Amino acid sequence: MLNPTNKRHKSNKGWLVEHVHDPYVQKAKIDGYRSRAAYKLIEIDDKDKLFKSGMIVVDLGAAPGSWCQVAAKRVDVANAKKPGRVIAIDLLEMQGLTGVEFIQGDFTDDAMLARLESMLNGAKVDVVLSDMLPNMTGVSTIDGPRAIGLCEIAADFAMNHLKPEGKFLTKAYQGPGYQEFFNQLKTQFKTVHTRKPDASRDRSAEIFLLCSRSK
Ligand SMILES: C[S@@+](CC[C@H](N)C(=O)[O-])C[C@H]1O[C@@H](n2cnc3c(N)ncnc32)[C@H](O)[C@@H]1O
């Protein structure tokens, strides 16, 4: 068994062995999801019921697209009468997904934000998802604040674009700046709950924050 305290664990080979044997990686292949991250959103939605047919979802940091796959199905983008919408953005290219509207670009860039807003055309959003992750340097004093910086920008977007009963789900890292971010969310939203789905590896400092504008 791999030992998280063993330095070899951090080598690419160790990561690859773990990845290949990861039950969520295997399940994602069978279920047709683009990444194991799908199961994090599935577990949170099964418990917290974020999505309903016909909803509008914005997915920040969407590539390769497994959260889009889950959201598109659960808001029923293929419904002929009242289709839901999933609008997604990522720095990276993303292979097309039926019913998902995608922008390639930097969400923190004003021009990209304007594009996203023009796609919304004044419509308010039911759920804002953010799984954005900056390029990691391995130095926690750099990575932590960068990751939290993205979360803060996502939270501002959610505050400005969510419906009064809307929800914001963001990934965050428990490290420098986390507690301040958590406290800030509590001033912006009515409720803030932490979620650590099974598919989120125990040794990972990642945690998900689910924020609601109403009780
Ligand atoms: C963990 S991945 C997202 C996985 C995705 N939720 C899924 O299920 O397939 C994080 C993504 O955030 C994107 N990202 C990071 N910073 C970004 C930014 N400023 N604007 C847009 N996307 C960003 C990265 O390119 C990366 O694809």
The ligand as an ORCA input file, in Angstrom:
! r2SCAN-3c Opt
* xyz 0 1
  C      -9.659     20.516    -11.292
  S      -9.857     21.151    -12.902
  C     -11.590     21.156    -13.120
  C     -12.186     19.793    -13.341
  C     -13.647     19.855    -13.751
  N     -14.491     20.291    -12.657
  C     -14.153     18.514    -14.219
  O     -14.963     17.929    -13.517
  O     -13.759     18.062    -15.291
  C      -9.506     22.856    -12.665
  C      -9.626     23.691    -13.923
  O      -9.584     25.085    -13.560
  C      -9.113     25.760    -14.689
  N      -8.746     27.144    -14.342
  C      -7.802     27.557    -13.478
  N      -7.745     28.889    -13.448
  C      -8.685     29.349    -14.318
  C      -9.095     30.637    -14.736
  N      -8.518     31.736    -14.249
  N     -10.087     30.746    -15.650
  C     -10.674     29.619    -16.160
  N     -10.319     28.369    -15.798
  C      -9.336     28.231    -14.892
  C      -7.930     24.909    -15.132
  O      -7.576     25.165    -16.461
  C      -8.480     23.486    -14.908
  O      -8.963     22.926    -16.104
*
